[in-house]
Amino acid sequence: MPVVGGIRSLWATNPARFGSPLSPEQALSPVTSYQPFSNGIIIWNLHSGSHFYPGNPHRFIRTGPRNLLRDANKHLGSQDALLIGDSQIGDPSLSPRFWVGQGFAQAGYRPHFYSWGGIGVHAVNQYHPSYFDSVINNARALPLGSPGIVYIQGSGNDLWTGRSYQDTAEGLRTIIRLLRELYPHSLIMLSEVVSRRIPEQTNRHQLSDHLAAVGKQEGIHVVPNRFWITDKGVAHLLQDSVHLSPAGHNALAPHLAAWIRWATGKGFTDVFPNTGFYQEINWMRTSGISTGWEDGTYRPWATMNRDAMAAFFYRLAGSPHFIPPTVSPFRDITPYSNFYKEITWLRTTGITTGWTDGTYRPLTPVTREALASFLYRRAGSPAFTPPRVSPFIDVSPANEHYKAISWMRSMNYARGWSDGTYRPQEAVTRDAIAAFLYRMGS
């Protein structure tokens, strides 16, 4: 079989490695061709030269309506993630140690790397094709199957191609649409260009704007990571202006993992396995009691306001059928207030009566002593004789919420701090209310 051109140049460097040619060179696109050898195939691309893909040559097949060359040596499934990216992902030999590969692994996926330094949507290095050439011009034989996630890394390398932000974004749009054809059942994700929150990297932020806009228009998940180097506290772990040290990769990976878990309906972006009350907070999500904020966060250390507490109680009760009154029972909320239905439901159940001045004070944080009374009433105000000696050193039997607090302790719903305090006047945080409701709900 004849071996010519760029494919011959690579083959001639080590014929034994590549094996014997099995058929003549074949065109894949105007800028890409390939030739099968006994030990794999060599693909030639006008912009990046020739590359060898080892494997059974008969398992590289032309398939689909576009007759693209695909790698049937790899057949990805729902627990696999196909990662297309640049040096933020790293080359395949290093990628498992980089923050993207680590993040996917921590989120429960097996990462498969199609990534090399210096490339981007249109950016190409002397050895590896761009995303566009890889996908659109078939310079890489993408695997068959249906991976759980297909991830595209926004690349700062595209800033040096001479193309406009919009041109780069439109090239990305073309890639997304073909990937959707190839993997119709996969969740496609796009990341912004990871960077620092500094004026010197404004061009990376502006490119992120355009890439994210295309991602949202195409209806795919966009990882909001443009400022993560600063916002996630890893700037001191950089080894240059944009690349992380090994310690930096280790530190940033859990944030990507949390975001992936949220995007796939498995968690909140700011709740990690080592977060206090991790199990309880995730129970809040899976039970439908908390949906978190629109940015995917739960904000575990934020204080719990009385309006949001009403929503949690309503959902904990199974979101029962309830028609809220047309006239508000509280003078500081209206039928148009946030959580009006849930607040008025809470009043009809007797869990809350509001203040003596006729207000509910929806934006006031809930104190730990008041929460105890709310939970006691939610349980039906069961018969209970409070102990003469308080179970907490800072709660007196004279406290108006003493019965409810001591009942909470007797039921093991409230455990207090290791110093023996309950801290009744402190505001309840969102992680703590998850623990309280989990203990009652389970």
Disulfide bonds with the S-S distance in Angstrom:
none
